[in-house]
Amino acid sequence: MASEETSLRALENLMTEFFHNCTTNERKREIEELLNNFAQQIGAWRFCLYFLSTTRNDYVMMYSLTVFENMINKMWLGVPSQDKMEIRSCLPKLLLAHHKTLPYFIRNKLCKVIVDIGRQDWPMFYHDFFTNILQLIQSPATTPLGLIMLKTTSEELACPREDLCIARKEELRKLLLDQVQTVLGLLAGILESIWDKYSVTAATPPPSPTSGESGDLLSSLLRSPSAAKLLNQPIPVLDTESEYICSLALECLAHLFSWIPLSTSITPSLLTTIFHFARFGCDTRSRKMSSINGGSQNSALSHERGRLGVLAMSCINELMSKNCVPVEFEEYLLRMFQQTFYLLQKITKENNAHTVKSRLEELDESYIEKFTDFLRLFVSIHLRRIESYSHFPVVEFLALLFKYTFHQPTHEGYFSCLDIWTLFLDYLTSKIKSRLADKEAVLNRYEDALVLLLTEVLNRIQFRYNQAQLEELDDETLDDDQQTEWQRYLRQSLEVVAKVMELLPSHAFSTLFPVLQENLDVYLGLQQFIVTSGTGHRLNIAAENDCRRLHCSLRDLSSLLQAVGRLAEYFTGDMFAARFRDALTVVERLVKVTLYGSQIKLYNLETAVPSVLKPDLIDVHAQSLAALQAYCHWLAQFYSEVHRQDPAQFISLVSTALEAIAPLISSKVQEKLLLSACHLLVSLATTVRPVFLIRMQTVQKVFNRITDPSAQCLPDKAQILVCRALSNILLLPWPNLPECEQQWAIRSTNHSSLISALTRDYRSLKSSAILPQRKAQQDGTKVTIHQTLSVLEDIVESISGEATKSRQICYQSLQESVQVSLALFPAFIHQSDVTDEMLSFFLTLFQGLRVQMGVPFTEQVIQTFLNMFTREQLVESILHDGSTGCRVVEKFLKILQVVVQEPGQVFKPFLPSIISLCMEQVYPIVAERSSPDVKAELFELLFRILHHSWRYFFKSNVLASVQRGVADEQMENQGQFSAIMQAFGQSFLQPDIHLFKQNLFYLETLNTKQKLYHKKIFRTGMLFQFVNVLLQVLVHKSHDLLQEEIGIAVYNMASVDFDSFYSAFLPEFLASCDGIDANQKSVLGRNFKMDRDLPSFTQNVHRLVNDLRYYRLCNDSLPPGTVKL
């Protein structure tokens, strides 16, 4: 015993030293090594048992339990059976003796260690494991301990980790399922007995003055006065011990519900009991009592009571989240909904003492979250099932949801409720589409609810009704989606508005438009307050209250303009004629507002509060332009309807819009406003395409402004947009006109002049850039290249999907600039930032205009690039130029991808040199790098080569294939094919999961389209190498997210020759597996059934992988020198 005593003292000292803040990291590592070595010794567990029963040092107890845990999970197979019996006997006794005095985390860890033993030995060697837990629960003194053991058992045995073989996992699940009915009965009994015990003594409160409110709805929900009466009982006050036991029982239920199937084991009385406890979350009295009494003890008690409600809702939500509901359980489900909606009614009930919002504010935040989760699950999974019950009051439920939504105490809570409404509106929309005959009946049923929802959501986005809340929203910090909290709030609200608009277009419009009109009147009335001062124009509104009201009105106008823009899609298509008057009213107002803003130059006004009002005025102006842009599709449809009749009204709208745009195309205008104007111009030029656009004075002004070399350049983004608009005006075919009236000749001349003016400086570089330049000169050259190529690239991209004539004219105009670019390319090959932009331009050209470029010039471009990208240049770009250099190579490979996809024989002569570049130059540089740069593009190029040039490798003899039924393939370029396949195989050994997924998809696609796995060269020399690699990947768990895809690929490869797979590959694979003995290998082989269907085969693969890992784990944990029979 002395040695144990001495060891304990030494261990306590080591632990104290380890956790002391003066101990160095080096010393900590020494102590760690010492402790690990001690744990590895045979018999160390005896010392740990002594430590546990003797010490009061938390660190020592935790260490001792970790030794046991490690031994049970990793070495149990090699522990002598006598020792196992002793451990199985001693640890539960230790737990029973000390569970009340041990710190909770030590007690929980000890429970887990005992459960780990059960996971290995129950029921064969530890037959009383589960009965002991049931006895602990049934004995009042140990009920809490039994419940902790039960929850730990559910966690560790129902869904065990991979350190068990599949057969054992299945056995444990079956054993637990056999106990479910008993366990649920026990838990229900505990909860019911505590509720009944304390309900008897609970004082009956005096009748509430508003108690009549709940009667009607409650009886319609519950269809049973007795159930309603039961739920109206006062909530009992539990003592601390009872609350603790109830919380443990509810935690057990929540975990059990997460994995047991829905069945009649979950009885109505159990559900009713859970709902009793869910009422604890609705109880605001206990929270108020604690704040009155002010004691921390009362506050803790209140928190514990609220927590019971949260745990009960967790149980309910676990059941709710199951989509597959057996028929016999549907009645229970209905009862659950009824009871939960009773709770919803309870927490949204107004009385003299409470508004709904103050009631919700008093509830536990977690309880509200759980309740919202419940409502989301109900609407998303079960509404379609429950709505068919004639006696379920869906409209009344929506009324409660409405109250709940619009009284949420937090923004996040409100967002979550809006999500639920979105789900409901989606459900309604899809229901109407599938039952068009009943459309009116369905809409009539929900119309009032939807109109209320729309009105309230619109009110919520207006400062006029909701200023206090809206001012709390952050409008500066961007989240992961690149939007501020305010933008997110507005976007989510407008999505709800749009979905209601889709269902009830006329209601939505008549609700929204008057509100917009009201705010527009304020904005349009500002003109009378503009006075001329010495420095310019000033807005003569200075009183603080007036400025605040104006600020709110402008913010609201901005939001409502966005709302009107969001609804534009509901005026086009089939709805055009029916909704024409409404849409015309909107567009006329928008055109008037945009022109007003530009004419009186509100964006340049001086204001009393410039930091607030000036951004407001700019924002309203920008939003009015953006809203008008949203109606460009409507304008295009209007144009096609009236172009042959009387287009005067249409011409007036477009010309007024252009008058509003033209003054804003200036470098002096704020960028937000400038970009809105540019986007509107692009939409008019691209979507509407009126034939008269080019002749308009305003458009001519913009042409002159852009092509004038003396004019100050616009910011890059704006310059690109304006050039795109001008180019599209000249290039895009006019709608509603035949080819002979398109005036291509004059438009072509004008386009050529436009491009010539835009590229004047760029084309002059051809002679100067090749000569050595000074630093300042070189920087100027780079700016010219950047500005010109970004404009040209955008012009090409915008017409790449258009008619041939448009692309021909575009290429004719660009031809000289393209040749200049090719001539400049070698001069800048060592400057990766310039090369990157040039290759971007060429990539866009190849994607959009390769036919127009013609074969000879395309060949010249490809040859130039192939000559420039030597091995040395590739090494410099990939290894030394960082991410820009890698981008250059990636763009070059993308250009080659476009080339190899071209049908016909034109570019086939380049194939050998492209493959050679890939496999001999690029691949060796990137193969060994862990970075994924360049690899994805390289493998995509290799895939495209195989996919589009299959006959470069496999020449199939058509006659022979007709005669024999199988293609008689002649293999060509075998060396290159094998090298490509080897590169694919190598990529599966690397850690990058995206590359792995991409390449696996490419192989599977080649097999689907070209029968890759069936080709003789693949079948005989590569097939089982790939299967081997994929199985090893599964065993090593390096790409676990792709388990399913890998399993399917293995099946597709094996199915080429199942006989060889089962008779040759599988035995060889098992024979080559290290870390397992011959007996284990034969068990693995026997367990792999010779199934030939996909589901069974992949199940066998995952069983093989799991059990192989398990055997290795077992064998690694055996003590050295163990004899295995």
N, C-alpha and C positions, 0 to 999 in steps of 0.2 A: 504493500500500500504506500510505502514511503516513496517509491519511484513515481507512483501516480500523483501523490501529493506534490512531490518536487516538480514533476512535469506541469502540473496545474499552475503552480506559482510562476514557473518560467514562462508559460504560455500567457498568463495574465500580464506579466511584465512586458512581454513582446508586443502584445496587443495594445497596451497603453502607449508603448513607445511608437508603434506604427501610426497610431492616430494622433500623436502629439504634433502640434504645428511646427515644432522646431526640427523634427526629423527630416533628414535630407532624402531626396528621391533615391539616391544610390543605396542608402541604408534601408529604405522601404523595399527596394528590389531584393536585397539580401534576405530581409525578414520573410518576404513573399516566397522566395525559393525554399527557405528553411521550412515554412509551413506546408508548402506543396510536397516536399520530400517526406515530411512526417505523415501526411495524409496517404501517401502511396504505400506505406508500410503495411504488411499483413498484420492484422490484429490491432491496427490503430483505433478501430471502432470501440474497443474495450476502454481505452483511455477516454475517448470522447463520451462514452456512456457515464463514466465516473465524473468527468468535467460537468456534464449536464446536470447530474444529480447533486453536485456539491457547490459549484460556483454561483455567484450572483452577478458576475461580470457579463454584460450583454454581448460584448464583442466575442468573448470566449464561447458563449452559448451559440452564437450565430455561426462561428467557425466550426464548432463541433457538428452542428446540424448540416452544414455544407459538406463536411466529410461523409456523413451518412448519405446525404442526397447523391453525391458523386458515386459512392459505392453501390447504392441501390440501382441507379440508372445506368451505370457503366461497367460495374464489376460483379453484378449479382450472380451471374452464371457461374463464376469461379469461386463463390463463397461456399464453404462447407455447409451441408444441410443443418448440422448441429448449431452452427453459428447463426444461421438464418432463423432457426426456431427461437433461439435466445433473443435475437433482435426483435422478432415479431411479438415476443412476450413482453420484453422490457420497455420498449418505447411507448406502447399504449398505457402501461402502468404508470410510467413517468408522467405522461400527459394527464392522466386522471388525478394523480397526486398533486400536481402543481398548476393545473390550468387556471386556477383562480388568482394565483400570485404572479405568474409569468407575464412579462410585458406582452401586449397583444401581438406584436410582430414576431416574437419568438414562438408564442403559442401557435400562430397561423403557420409558421414555417414547420413546426413539429407536426402539425396536422398534415401538411403537404407530404412530409417524409413518410408518414404512416400510409397515406393514400398511395404514394409511389410504390410501397411494398405490395399493397392490394392490387395495383395495376399489373404487377409482375406475377403475383402468386394466387390471387382470388380466382376461382373458388377451390382449386386443387389443393394448394398447400396452406391456404389461409381461409378456410371455409367459413369462419365466423366473422370475417371482415365486415360484411354489410349488416349482418344481424347485430353486431356490436354498435354500429352507427344508429340503427333503429332503436336499440335499447337506450342508448344515450339520449335520443330525442324524447323517448317516452318517460324517462325519469326526470321529474321537475328540477332536480338539483343540477342536472347536466344537459338540460335542453339546449342552451345556447351553444355548448361545445358540440353536441350532436349535429346542430344545424350548420355550424362552420365546417364540420367534417363532410356533411352531405353536399354542401355547395362545392367544396374542394373536389369531391369525388365526381360530381357532375362536370366540373371544368376539366379535370385531368383524364377521365375515363371515356367520356362521351365523344370527345374529339381529340384523341391523343396525338402527340407529336410522332415524328417518323421513327422513333427508337423502339417501335414494336413492329412485328411482322403483320401483314394484312389480315391473316387468319385470326391473330390475337385481337386486332382492332375490331374485327367483325364479331368475335366472341364476346368482347366486353360490351359492345353496344347492345347485343342481344340480351346479355345478363342484366344490363341496366333497364332495358325496356320491360323485362319481366317484373321489375320492381316498381315501375312507374305508378301503377294503380295504388299500391300500398303507400308509397311515399306521398302521393298527392292527397290521399285520405288523411295521413298523419298531419300534413301541413295545414289542410283545411280545418282539421280538428283543433289544432293549436290556435289558429286565428279566430275561429268561431268561439272557442271557449273563453278567450280573453275578451273578445267583443261583448259576449253575453254577460260575462262576470261584471264588466264595468258599466254596461248599458242599464243594468237593473238599478244601479245606484245613481245613475245620472238624473239630475233634477229635470223635470219637464218645464220648458220655458213657457212664459205667458204667450198667448196667441199673437202672432205678428200682425200689425195693421195691414200689411200687404200680402198676407199669406194666401188670400183668395186668388192672387195673380197667377200663381203657378198651377192652379187646379186644372183648367181646361187643357192647356198644352200638355201637362204632365200625364193626364189620363189618356190623351190621344197618343202620347209617346209609349206609355207603358201598357195600355190596354188592360190594366189590372189595378184596381184601387188598393189591394193589399200590398202590392209591390211599391206603389207610390207612398203608401203610409210608412212602409219599412224604411224607405230612403229618406223620409222626412223626420225620422227619429233624431233626437239631438245627438251630437257626436260626444262619445264618452271621454272623460279625462283619465288617461292611463298613467300608472306609475312608471318610473324610469326603467325598471327591470322588464316590465311587460312591453314597453315601447321597443326596447332593445331586442327582445325575442321576436316581436312582430316584424321588425325591420329585417332580421336574419331570415325569417320564414319567407318574406316577400322577395328577398334577394335570391333565395333558393328557387322559388317559383319562376322568377324572371329568367334564370339561367336554364332551368328545365324546359320552359316554354320555347327557348331558342333552338332546341334540337328535337324535342319529342313531336311526333305527328299530331295534328288535330284529331281528337277522337273523343268518344263518350267517356273516357277516363276523366276528362275535364268537365266536371259535373256543373249543373246550374247553380247548386248551392255554393260551390267553390267560387264561381264567377261573381255571385251576389256578394260573397264575403270580400272578395278583392275590391269590389266597387264600394263597399262600406269604407274600406281603408283609403280608397281614392278620395273620399270626401274630406279626409284630413287636410288635403291640399287646398280645399275651398274654404277652409275655416279661418276667417280673419280674426275671430275673437281671441284666440290664444296669442296671436302676434300683438294685438292691442293690449292684452293683459300684461304682457312682458314689458311693453313700453311704459305702461302706467306704473307698474311696480318697480321698473328700472333695474331689477336685479339681473346679474349676468346669468345666474342659474335659471331664472325664468326665460331669459332670452334663448339659452341653450335648449331648454325644454320645448319652446315654441319652434325652434329650428328642427328639433327631432320629430315633432308632430308633423311639420310641413314635409319632412323627408319621407315619412310614411306614405303621404299622398304621392310623392314623386316615385317611390318604389312601386306602389300599386299601379300607377300609370305606365311604368316600364313593363310590368307584367302584361297589361292590356295591350300595349303597343307590340310586344313580341308576338302575341296571338294575331294582332291585326296585320302584321307584315307578311303573313303567309297567304300567298295568292291562290294556292290550291286548297279549296275548302270542300271536304266530303259533304255529300247531301245531308247526312244525318246531323252535321254540325251547323248547318245554316240557321236553324232555329235558335241555337245558342248565340250565334253571331248577331242575329237580329236583337236578341235580348241585351247583348253587350252594347249595341249602338243605342238602344233605348235608354239604358242606364247611364251611358256616357253623356247623352244629350240632356238627361236630367241634370247632370253636373254642370254642363255648359250653360243650361238655363239658370242654375243656381249662381254661377259666377258672373253672369251678365244681367242679373236682376237689379233693377234700380229700386231704392227705397228712400225714405226721408234722410237717413243718415249717410247714404253713400251715392255717389254717382258711379256709373259702371267703371270709369277709368280709375277712380280712387280705390275701388274694390280690387281691380286687377293690380294696381300698384302695391297693394298690401300683401298680395300673394307671393309665394316664393318664386323667384325668376325661373328656377329649374322646372317648377311645376307647370308654369305657363309654357315653357319650351316643350315639355312632354305632351301637354294638351294640344299644342299646335301640331306636333308630330302625329298625334292621333287623328286630327282632322285631315291632315294631308294624306295619311294612309287610307282613311275612309273614302275620301273623294277619288284618289287615284286608283285604288284597288277594288273597293267594294260598292261604290255608288251604283254602278250599272246592275249589280246583283240585287241591291236592296230597293232600288227605285220601283222594281216590279211588284213589290208588296203593296197592295192597294192601301193598307192601313198605315203605311209609314209616311209621316207628314214631311215630305222633302221641302216644301215651300217654307214651313215653319222652321225647319232646320236652317235654311238659308237666312231666315230673319235673325236667328241666333248667331250664325256665323258673321253676319253683317255687323251686329252689335259688338261681337268679340273683336272683329278686325279693326273697326274704327275707334276702339277705345284702348288699343294696345299702348302700354306705357313706354315702349322703346321703339326706335326706328327699325332695329333688326326684327323685332316681333311683327311690326307692320309689314316689312318686306316679305317675311315668311307667310303671312296671311294673304298677301297679294298673289304669291305663288299658288296658294290653294285655289283662289278665284280663277287664276289662269288655267289651272288643271280642270276646274269645273266648266269654264267656257269652252275649252278644247273638247271636253266630253260632249257638251251640248252641240257644238258645231258638227262633230263627227256623227252624232246621233241623228241630227237633222239631215245630213248628207245621205245617210244610209236609209232614212225613212222619209223621203220627200213628200209622200202622200200625207203624212201626219204633221208636216212642218208647222202649219198654223196652230194646231192644237198644242204642240209642244211649246211653241213660242208664247202662246197666250198664257200657258201655265206659269211661265217664268218671267213674263214681260215686266211686271211691277218690280220684281227683285232686281232685274238687270238695269232698269231705268234708275232705280235708287242707287245702285252700285256706281253707275256712270256719274251721276250727279255728285256723289260723295267723293269719288276719286278725283274728279275735276276740282272740287272745292279744296281738296287736300294739297293740290299743287299750286294753289293761289295764296299769295301773301295776304290778300284781302280777307281770307277766312282763317288762315293758318300761319300767321306771321311768326308767332313765338317758336313753333316747331321748326319751320323752314329756316329760320336764322341760325338754328343750332347746327344745320348741315354744313359740312366742310366742302368748300368749292375750290380748294387749291391742291390738296394732296391727291396724287393719282394712285389708284389701286392696281392690282395685277392685270386688270382688263383695260388699263389706261383710261379710267374714267374717275371723276371725283365722286364723293358721296352724294352730292346734289344731283349730278348727272345720272347716277344710278337710280336715285329716287324718282327722277323725272321719267327716265326711260322705262322703268318697270310700271309706273303709273300709266304711261301712254300706251304700253302694250295691252293693258287691261281695257283702256278706252277703245283701242283699235279692234279688239276681239268683240266688244259689245257692238261696235259699229258694223262689223261683219254680220252680226245676227239681227240687229235692229237699226238699219241705216238711217231711216228718216227720224227716228227718236233721237239717235245720237247727234245727228246734224242739228236738229232743232234745239237740242240742249246746249251744244257747243257754240253755235254761231252767234247767238245774241250776246254771250259773255265776251266773245272775241270783239264783237262790234262795239261794245261798251268801252273796252280798253283802247280800241282803235280811235274812238272819238276823242279820248283824252290826248292821245299821241298826235292826232291830226290837228288838235286845237292848240298845240304848243306854238304854232306860227305867230299867234297874236302876242306872245310874250317875248319875241325876239327883238332886241334893240341893237342899234349900231353904236359901238363904242370906239374909242381911239384905236384900239388894236385889232378890231374886227367885229364880229357879231357875238352878242351875249344873250343868254337865256335869263330873262328878268324874273326869276323866281328865287327868292332868297330866304323867306321865312322857314325856320327849321321844320315846322310841321308840314308845310307845303312840299318841301324837298323830300321829306320822308314819304308822304303820300304819293308823290310822283315816282319815287324810287320803287315803291311797291307796285304801282300800276305798270311801270315799264318792265319790271321783272315778270309780272303776270302776263303781260302782252307777249313777251319773249317765249314763255312756256306755252301759251295758247297758240302762237304761230307754229311752234313745233308740233303741237297736237293736230292742227289743221294739215300740216305737211304730212304727218304720219298717216292721215286718213285718205290721202290722194288716191291710193290704189283702189278704193271702193267706189270710185266714180268712173272707172274705165271698163273696157271689155263689154260684157253683156249688160252692165249697169249703165252704159254711157247715155242712152236715150232717156231712160227712166229718170236718171238723176241729173240730166243736163242743166236744168235751171239752177239747181243748188251749186253745181260745180262752176258754172259761169259767174254766179254771184261771188263765189270765193275768189276766183282768178281775177275778176275785175277789181275787187278790193285789194288784192295783193299787188297788182300792177300799179294801182293808184298810190299805195303806201310806199312801194319801192321808189317810185318817181319822186314822191314828196320828200322822202329822206335825202335823195341825191340832189334835188333842186335847192332845198334850203340848207343843205350841207350841215345837217345836225351833228355829224361826226367832228366838225371843226368848231362847234360852238364853245364859248367860255361859259362855265356854269359856277353856281355858288359853291357846290361841293364836287370839284372836278374828279376826285378819286372815286366817287360813287356814281354820279349822274353821267359823266362822260362815257365810262364803260357800258352803262345801261343803254344809252342812246346808240352806241356803236353795235351793241349786241342785238337790239331790236331791228336795226337796219339790216344786219347780217342775217338774222333769222327770217326776215321777210323775203330776202332774196333766196334763201335756202328753201323756204316753203313754196315759193313760186317755182323753183327748180323741180320740186317734187311733182308739180302738175304738168311737167313737160310731156309726159306720156299722154295725158288728157289732151293737151294742145295738139299733139301729133294726130290723135284720133279726130279731133275737131277739124283739123286741116284736111284730112282725107274725106271727111263728110261734106265739107262746104267748098272745096277748091273749084268745083265746076259750077257752083251756083253763085252765091254772093259772099265772097271772102272778106268783105270790108271789115266786119267785126273782128275776124281773126287777125287781119293785117294790123288793125288798130292795137290789139293786145300785144302783138309781137313788137311793133315799132315803139310802143310806150315802154315795154320792158327794156328794149335796147337803149332808149333815152336814159333810163335809170342806170344802166350798166356803164355806158361810155365814160361819164365823168369820173367813175371810180377806178378806171384802169390807169392808175398813176402811182408813181413811187412815193408820192406824198400822202397817200391814203393808208390808214392803219391796215396791217397785214390781214387781220381777221376779216375785215370788210372787203378788202381787195380780193382775197381768195374766194369769198362767197360770190362776188360778182363774176369772177373768172369761171367758176363752176357752172353758174347759170348760163354764161355765154357758151360754154362747151356743150351743155345739154340742148340749148336752142339749135346749135350747129349740127349736133350728132343725132339727137332724137327727133326733133321737130323738122329740121331741114327745109325751111320754106325756100321756094325758088327765088324769091325777091331779096333774100338776105344780103347777097353780094352787092346789090344796087343801092342799098340804104346808106344814107349819109353817115350815120353813126358808125356803121361797120367800116366804111372807107376811112373814117378818122382813126379807128383802132389799127387798121392796116398801116396807115402812114406813121402812126406813133411807134409801131413795132419795127418797121423797116427803116426808120430814120436813124442813121448812125450817130447823130448829135444828141438824140433824146436820151435821158437818163435811164439806165437799164432797170427793169423791174426785178424784184427778188426772184431767185431761181424758180421756185414753185409756180409763181404767177406767170413768169415768162413762158414756162413749158405749157401751162394750161391755155394761155392766149394763142400761142403758136399752133397748138393742137386744134383749137376752135377754128382759126383762120384756114388751116390746111384742110380741115374736114368740110368747111363751107365749099371749097373748090373741088374736093375729091369725091365726096359721097354722092351717089346718085340721088336725084330729087324724087321724092315719092310721087306717085300718081301720074307720072309722065312717061311716055314711051322713049325708047333709046334714041330715036331720031331727034327728039326735042331736048336732049340733055346738054347740048352746047359744049361737048367735050373739048373741041379745038381751042376755043377761047379760054376755057377753064384751065386747060393744060398750060397755055402760055402764061396765064396769071400765076399758076402754082409754081412754075419754073422761076418766075421773077421773085416770088416770095422766098423760095428756098435760096435763090442766088443772093438776095439781100441778107438773109439770116446767116449765110455761110461765108460772107465776104472775107472776113478776117481769117477764118479757118483755112480757106483755099489758098490764101497767100502764104501759109506756113510751108507749103510744099518746097519752096526754094530755100527758105531761111532756116527751118528747123533742123535740117540735116547738118548744117554747119555748126561748129562749136559755139555755145552761147554762154554769156555771163549769167550769174545767178538771177538778177532781176529780170533779165530777158526771158530766162527759162521759166520763171514763175509766171510771167505774163502769158507765155505760150501754153503752160498747163491750164491756166484759167480759161483761155480761148477754147482749148480742146474740151475741157469739162463742160463749159456752157453750151457749145455747139452740139457735141455728141449727145448730151442729155435731151436737148430739144429734138434732134433728128431721130433718136431712138424712140422717143415718145410718139412722134408722128407716124413712124413705121408700125409701132405696136398698135396704135389706135385703128389702123386700116387693114391689119393683117387678116382679118376674117371677112373682108369686104369683097365686092365683085372684082373680076379680073381687070376691068378697065381702070378702076380706081388704083389698083396696085401698079398697073403699067405706067400710068401718069406719075405716080409717086416715085417709081424707080428712075424714070427718065430725068426727073428734077434732081434726084439725089446722085445720079451716076458719077458726076465729077467729084463730089465730096467723098463717095465710097472709094474711088481710085486714090484720092489724096490720103485717105485713112490707111489704105494698104501700103502706100509709099512711105508714110510716116512710121508705120509699125516697127520696122527694124531699128529705126533711130531711137525708139523708146523701150526696146526690149528689156533693158536693165532697170527700168523705172516701173516697178510693179503697179503703182497707183494709176499711171497713165495707161499701161497695158490692160489693166482691169477694165477701164472705161471703154477702151477700143474693142476689146473682146465682147463686152456687153453689147455694144453697137452691132458687131458682126453677128453675134448670136441672134439678136432680134431680126437682123436682115435675113439670116438663114431660115429662121422660123416663119417669117412673113412674106419674104419676096424672093425665095430661092429660084422659083420658076422664071421670074422676070430678070434675075441676074444672068441667066443663061449659063450653059455648061462650060464654055471656055473660061469665063471669068471666075466661076465657082472653083474650077480646077486650079486656076492660078492662086486663088486665096488659100485653098487647102494646102497646096504645095508650099506656098510661102510659110504658112504656119508650121508644117511638118519640118521644113528646113530650119526654122528659127528655134523650135523647141528641141534642141539637142540634149543629150544626156546631161551635159554640164549646166545648161540653162534650167533644166528641170530640177536638178539638185539645188541650184541657187534659189529657185522660186519656192520649192517645197520646204527645204531645210533652213534657209537663211532669211527669207523675206517675210516670215511670219504669216499671219492670217491672210494678208493681201496677196502674197505670193501663191498661197494655196488656192485662193479664190480665182486667180488668173488661170492656173492649171485646170481647175474645175470647169471654168467657162469654156476653155479650149476643148475639154472632153465633151461638154454639152454640145458644142458645135459639131463635133464628130458624131455624136448620137443622132443629130438631125440628118447628117449626111448618110449614115448607114441605114436609116429608115426609108430613104428615098426609093420608091419602087423602080423597077427597070434595071437596065444593065449599065447606065451611064457612069455611076461612081464605083462600080464593082472593082475596077482596076486598082482603086486605092486600098481595098481591104487588106492585102498582105502587109502594106506598110503601116496601116492603122493598128492591126493586130500586133505587129512587131513593136510599134511604139508602146502599146499597152503592156505587153508581156515582157519585153526585154529592157524597156527604159523606165516606164512609170512604176510598174508593179514591184520591181526589186527595191525601189526607193521607199515605197510606202508599206511594203509587206510586214516589215519588222517593227514599224512604228506603232505605239499603242494608240496614238491619236487617230480619230476617225476621219480627219481631213483627207479629201481627195478620194478615199476608198469608195464611198457610196457612189460617186459619179463614175469611177473607173469600172465598178462591177455593173452599173447600169449600162455602160457602153458595151461591155462584154456580153451582157444579156441581149442587148439590141442586135449585136452582130450575129449571135446564135439564132435569135428569133426571126430576123429579117433576111438572113443570108444562110439559111439552113442548108441549102443545096451547095454552098461553097464547101461544106464538109461531107454531106451525104447526097450522092447522085443516085436517085431511085430510078430503076428501069421500069417504066410504066407497063410495057408488054409483059415482062416477067411477073410483075405484081398481079396482073390480070390472070395470068395462067396459073400461078401458084397460090394466089390469095394472100401472099406475104411479099412485101417489097424486097427485091433482091438488091441490097444496098451495096454500092461501091463507096468505100471510105476514102476521102481525099483530105489532105492537110491534117493528117492524124496527129502529128506532133503538136500542132497549134491547139487542136481540140483538147488533147490530153493536158496540155499546160493550163488551159483555161479551167478545165474541171478541177485540176489540182489546186488552182488558186481559190476556187469556190470552197473546196474541202478545207483548205487552210484557214479560210475566214471563219469557219465554225469553231475553230480552236481559240478564237480571240474573244476578249471580254465584252466588246461593244454589242449590246443587245439589239440596237437598231439595224446595224449592218447584218447581224445574224438573221433577223426577221426578214429583211429585204431579200437577202440571198436565198433563203429557204423558199420564199415566195417565187423568186425567179426560177429556181429548179422545178418547183411544182407546176408553174405555168408552162415551162418547156416540156414537161411530161404530158400535161393536158393537151397542149397544142401539137407537139411534135413526137410524142411517145419516147421522150429521152431515155427513160429507165429501161425501155424494151430494146434499145439499140445494142447490137452485139458488143461493141467496144465498151459500152457502159455496163452491160449486164455481166460480162465475163471478167472485166478487170477492175471495175470501180464500185459496183452496186453495194457489195457488202462492206467495203471500206467506209462508204458514206453511212450505212446503217450502224456500223461500229462506232463511228465518231458521234452520231446523234445519240446513241444509247449511253455512251460515256458522258456526254453533256448532261443527260438526265440524271445519271448517277451522281455526278459532281454538283448538281443543283446550281450550276453557274448561270443558267438562263431559265429559271423556274417560271417566269411569267409566260414563257412560250411552250409550256408543257403540252398543251393541246395540239398546237401546230406541229410540234416535233413528233408527237404520237401519230398524227395523220400521215406525215411524210414517211415515217418508218413503215407504216402499213402499206402505203402506195409503192414503196420500194420492194418490200417483202412479197407483195401480191404478184409481182412479175414472175416469181418462181417460188411459190410456197413450199414445194417439196424440198428444194435445196435449202430454203431458210430453216425448216424444221430439222432436216436430216444432217445438214453440214454446218450452216452458219451458227445456229444456236449452241450446239455442243462445243464448237471451236471458241465461240465468244465466252462461254462459261469456263472452258479450260484455261483461257488466257486471263481470267479474272484473278487477281492476287487478293490475299487477305481473307479467303474463305477456303474451307477444306473440301475434300472430295465428296463427302456425304452431303454437305450443304449444297454443293454444285448439283448433285443429282436431285435433291429436293426442289431446287429452283427449276431445273429442267422438267421435272414431273408436273410442277404446278403451272407451267406455261402450257395451257391447253391448246390443242391444234385447231383453234377456231380460225375461220376464214372470213368472218364478217367484221366490219370496221369497229363497232362498239366493243365486241368481245375481245378483239385483238388488242385494241388500245388499253383496255382494262388489264389484260394480261401483261402488257408492257409495263404499265405503272405498278402492278403487283411485283413483277420481277425486279424493277428498280428499287422499290421500297424495301423488299426483303433482302436484296443484295446489300443495301446500305445497313440494314438492321444486323445482318450476320457479321459484317465487318466491324460494326460497333461492338457487338458481343465479343468477337475474337480479340479485338484490341484491348478489351477490358479484362481478359483472363490473365491471372498472374503468370509470370514467366515459368516455363517448365511444365505447364499444365498438360496432362495427357488427354487427348481427345479421342474417344473411342469411335 
